[in-house]
Amino acid sequence: MKLHKSRTKIITQNIDANPFTLIGNSACINELSNILRKYAQCDAEVLIQGETGVGKGLCARIIHQLSSRRSSPFVEVNCGAIPSGLIASELFGHEKGAFTGAISEHVGYIQKAHKGTLFLDEIGDMPPQLQIHLLHFLENKLIHKVGADKNIHVDCRVIVASHVDLKNEVVQGQFREDLFYRLNILPLTIPPLRERGNDILILAEYFLKDLSKGQINNMSNEVKAKLQKHRWPGNVIQRAIVMCEDNTLLVTDLGLDSCERQLLPSVEQVDLEYLLHVIEENKHNISAAARDLGISRTTLYRLIKKYNLNV
């Protein structure tokens, strides 16, 4: 096995020095805040589900921030960004000489989260053969580094997230049922922005002032009405700031008419032409294409195999 430098985004920090908060005052956000506070009072596993961009990572950080582990590391790992052949080494670590390219000992992400919180984003992209190892760790808190002859005890809380329905992945045989129930002790589903009423305007005003560094302070009434009708498959505020020529955001700055998207098709409706279009649009980045399709990377690979594609 050849060792490559991982592209996974890792955040290891003392959350006390950088607090995170939810923005909004809708009923669902108030309820979400209460749930986060309750979940922070224990060490059980949390499974966060919701569409891409709803704030799954933010909620994981808030749970850590409010917990007794707040002064210890918060380690974030995107399971979809690690090459499948390296996930075991990256998560559990390896000893020097364990395989070709292992020129020194490597401390894995799980061990780096000792006494803190390990956040595994896009858990649905974890290969089935590694899911059993994660299950064993959750049960006994012991890791076995690649090439090692002994186990290491690690004390960390595990929070995972997925933009796809993991229960459906279990039904399709893409995710272990026993691991799903082990992770789903404290379930958390985050509502999409389009279901949060006036929070849309509160968030828009917040990001408008933040991203424009205070140069744009107002939105026209037409902009407010347009934002509240938007389906929110992506962030349009940053583009609007670039297009804005005054200190007031206008509806023409949003460009929503040109970027509105139709509802994503189900897996059964993903035909060859549409699949090729999405893969090409994402420059053959499988993780990005899977997110656009609203499916896991594993499911996308199954579709690629179904159509016998060479991507």
N, C-alpha and C positions, 0 to 999 in steps of 0.2 A: 504494500500500500504506500503510495506516494503522498507525502504530507504537503498540504496547501495551506496558505494563510486564509483563514475564514473571513467571509464578508459579513458575518453576523454582527448586528448592532448590539453592543453590550453597554449597559449603564450600571456602574457600580458606584454608589454614592451614599452619603449620609443624608437621608431625606429631610432631617431637621433643618438643614441649611438651605433647602430649596422646596418649600411647601407647595402642594398642589391642591387645587380646590375645584369643585364643580361650579359652572356658571349657569344660572337660570333660576326661575322660581316656579316652574310648572309643578303640578301635583306629582308627576312621575319622577321628576328630579328630586323633589323633597323626599319621596319614598325611597329613591335610590340612595340618597344621603344617609337616611336612617339605616338602611340595610348595610351600607359600607361600615358604619360605626359599629354595628352589631358583629359583623364578620371580623372586624379588627380585634375583637376581644378574645378570640380563640385562635388555635393553630391549625384547624382543619383545612383540607384542600378546598380551593374555590375554582369553579368552572365558569368563566365569563364567556357569554356568547352574544353576538350581535353583528350587524353589518359592518363592513369596512368603514373606518372613520368615525364610529360612534363614541370612541373614547375608552376602549377596553384596557389599553395600557395605562391611561390616566387613572381608572378605577383601581387597578392593581397597585399603583403607586400610593394612592390615597389609603388603601387598606394597610399597606406597609407603614405609611407615615403615621397612622393612628394607632398602630400596634406597639406592643412592648419591644419589638425588634427594630424600632425606628432608628436606633443609633448604629445598627449593623448594616452590612451591604444589601442593596437591592440589585439583583443581577437579572438583566433582561436578555432573553435569548429568542431570536426568531428562528423557529425550527425549519421554516421554509427557505432560509437563506444559507443553510449549511449543506454542502454536498453529501448525498446519502451515505457514501463510503466513509465519511469522517465524523458523523454524528456521535458514534460511540466514543471516539477519542475526545471530541470536543466537550461532550457532556460529562463523561466520567474520568477523563484524563488518561495519560499513558506513561509508562516507564521508558527510560532511555533504552534504545535498541529494540523496542517492542515491534517495530516494523521498519521497512526502508524509509529513511527520511526522519526517523525519530531520534534526532541527535542529542536530545536532552529530555529530562523529565518534564511533563506538561500537567499542570493543575487544571482540571476540568471546571466547567461552569458551576456544576453542583457543589463542588468543594469550595469554590470561591464564595458561594452564598452561605457558608457556615455561620450560624447564629442569626442570619438574616432571612431574606425572602428570595426565592427563585421564581421568576416569571417566565413561563414557556409560552410564547406567542405562536399562533398558528400550529397548535398541537396536532391538528388533523393531518399535517404534512409529515409527521414522524413515521418512518418506515415501520411496518408491522413487526419485523424481527427485533426492533429495538424497544417496542412498546412493552414487551415482557420484562425487560431490564428495568425500565422506569417503574413498572408495577412492583417489582421486587424491592426497589429502593423505597418506595412509598410505604411498604409493609414493614421493613426492618431498619430503614435509615442507614443502610450500609452500601457503599459503592466498591466496585472492583475495577481498578484501573487496568487498561489494556496492558498486558505483559507483566502484571503484578502477581505476587504469590500470597497476598493477604488483603483483607477487606479494611476499609476505612469508614469510621462512623462520622456522619455529617448531620448536624442539627440545623435544618432549614425548613421554612414553610414553603409549600409549593402552590402557586397560583397559575392556572393555565387559561388560554383564551383561544377561541376559534371563530372565524367568520362564517363557517358552514355548520349545519346542524349535525352535531356528532352522533346523535341518536340515529339519524338516518344513515350515517356512515357505518354504524354498527350493523344496521339491517342489511346494508350492501356488502358487509364483510370486509370493509376497509379499516375498521377500528375495533380493537378488542373490547368485548362487552364488559369483562371484569375490570379493565382499566377505566372504562367510561364511568362505571358506578363508583370506582375508588376515587375518581376525580370529582364526581358530581355530588359530593357530600354537601357543599354549600353552592347551589346553582345561582347564577346571576345573569339575567338577560337584560341588555341595555336597549332601550327604545330608540328607533331612528329619529333623527332631528325633525322629520316631517310630522311626527306625532307629538311634538312638544310645544305646540302653540306659540305663544309670545316669546318663548325662549329663543326662537329663530332671530328675532330682532335684537334681543339682548346680546346674543352671541355675535351677531353681525356688527353691532355697534362696538363691542369689545375688540374684535379683531380688526375692525376698520381703523380705530384709533391706534391700536398696537402696531399693526403692520405698516401704517402710513406715518408712524412716529408722530401722531398728533396733527398732521397736515390736513387731513380730511376729517371733519367733525360732524357732518350732517348727511342725511339721506333724504331724498325727495319722497313724497308720499307714494309716488308711482313705484319707486324702488322697494319700499316697505311692502306694498301689496304684491309685487312680483316675487319677492323673497318668500313670502308666506304661502304662495301657490307652488313654489318650486319643489320638485321631488327630492332634491338633494342627493344625487348620486356622487357628487364631488363638491369641492370647494370653489366657489366662483368669486369670493371676496378678493383674493389676491390679484386675479386678473382685472377686476374692476378698479382696484387702486392704481394699477399701471395705466389704465385707459382714462381715468378721471383727469380732467384738465382744470378743475377748480377745487374749492374746499367742500363742495357738496356733490355727493354721489348721485348720478342720474341713471335712469333705467337703461339708456343706451350703453352705459359703461359695463353693464352686467353681461351682455352678450348671451343671454339665456336662450333666445330664439334659435341661435345657431348651435348650441351645445346641449339642448334638452335631449334626453335619451329615452328610448322605449323601455318597457319592463323587460328584464332579462329573461331569456327562455329557460325552461327546465332542462335538465340533463338529457331527457328523452327528445327534446326539441332541438338540440344542438346538432345541426347538420354539418356536413363537411365544409361547405362554402363559408358558413358563419365561423366555424372553428378556425379555419385557415386565416380568415379576416382578423379575428381577435389575436391570434398568435403573431401575425405579421404586424398588427398595430402596436403590439407590445415588444417588437423587435426580438421575438423568439425567447423572451424572458418568461419561463414557464410559471413561476410564482405570480408574476404580475398578470399574466393571461388568466390564470385560475381565479384570481381575485375579481377580475372583470366579469368572468362567467358566473361568479358566485358559487364556485365549487372548490373542493380541496385539490391540492396538487396531485394527490394520488388518483383522484377521480379523473383529472385531466389526462394523466398518463394512460389511464384505461381507455379514454376516448381516442387518444393518439394511436394506441395499439389497435383499437377497433377499426380505425380507418387506415391502418398500416402506413402511418406518416413517418417521415424521416426529418425530425426537427432538431 
